[in-house]
Amino acid sequence: MTNLKIVAHRLGISVEEAERRALYALIREELRRVRAEKAVILARYGVRGFNELWRKVEEGAIDDTIAHDDIVRLDYLEHREKELEKLLRELEER
């Protein structure tokens, strides 16, 4: 018997329900991690999102050579956040 089956049995739920809950928890945890990392970068520059950070770089308020790694990372994190939110919505529809 797999761990998932054991847990489902002990909780009195179906394996499918246990799997759905496990996936939901995993996605939520990853979303929290992404948002926390994103918040650190945003706070560093006093902005609310990638577009605002990019605007400050274009205006010269922030040196793009200093912020380059954060710009790239923030762009990735914002895309990852949207992907995770979409996964949650899809999971909730099941």
C-alpha positions in Angstrom: 0.0 0.0 0.0 1.4 3.4 -1.0 1.8 6.2 1.5 -1.0 8.2 -0.2 -3.4 5.2 0.1 -2.5 4.7 3.8 -3.1 8.4 4.6 -6.3 8.5 2.6 -7.6 5.4 4.4 -6.7 6.8 7.8 -8.4 10.1 7.0 -11.4 8.3 5.6 -11.2 10.0 2.2 -10.7 8.7 -1.3 -7.2 8.4 -2.8 -8.3 11.0 -5.4 -9.3 13.4 -2.7 -6.0 12.9 -0.8 -4.1 13.5 -4.0 -6.1 16.7 -4.8 -5.5 18.0 -1.3 -1.8 17.2 -1.5 -1.4 18.9 -4.8 -3.4 21.9 -3.5 -1.1 22.2 -0.5 2.1 21.8 -2.6 1.0 24.5 -5.0 -0.1 26.9 -2.2 3.3 26.4 -0.5 5.2 27.1 -3.7 3.0 30.2 -4.2 3.8 31.4 -0.7 7.5 31.0 -1.4 7.3 32.8 -4.7 5.4 35.7 -3.2 7.8 36.0 -0.3 10.8 36.2 -2.6 9.0 38.6 -4.8 8.2 40.8 -1.8 11.8 41.0 -0.8 12.8 42.3 -4.3 9.9 44.8 -4.5 10.7 46.2 -1.0 14.4 46.6 -2.0 13.4 49.1 -4.7 10.2 50.4 -3.1 8.0 49.3 -6.0 4.8 47.2 -6.3 5.6 45.2 -9.4 7.8 44.5 -12.3 6.4 47.2 -14.5 7.0 49.8 -11.9 10.6 48.7 -11.3 11.2 48.7 -15.1 9.7 52.2 -15.3 12.1 53.4 -12.6 15.0 51.9 -14.5 13.9 53.6 -17.7 13.6 56.9 -15.9 17.1 56.5 -14.5 15.9 56.4 -10.9 17.4 52.9 -10.5 20.7 51.8 -12.1 19.9 48.9 -14.4 23.4 47.3 -13.9 22.8 47.2 -10.2 19.2 45.9 -10.5 19.7 43.5 -13.5 19.6 40.3 -11.5 16.6 41.4 -9.6 14.8 42.5 -12.7 15.3 39.1 -14.3 14.3 37.3 -11.2 11.3 39.4 -10.6 10.1 38.8 -14.2 10.4 35.1 -13.6 8.7 35.2 -10.2 5.7 37.1 -11.6 5.3 34.6 -14.4 5.7 31.7 -12.0 3.0 33.3 -9.7 0.5 33.5 -12.5 1.3 29.9 -13.5 0.7 28.7 -9.9 -2.5 30.7 -9.5 -3.8 29.1 -12.8 -2.9 25.6 -11.5 -4.9 26.4 -8.3 -7.9 27.5 -10.2 -7.8 24.4 -12.4 -7.5 22.2 -9.3 -10.4 23.9 -7.6 -12.5 23.2 -10.7 -12.0 19.5 -10.5 
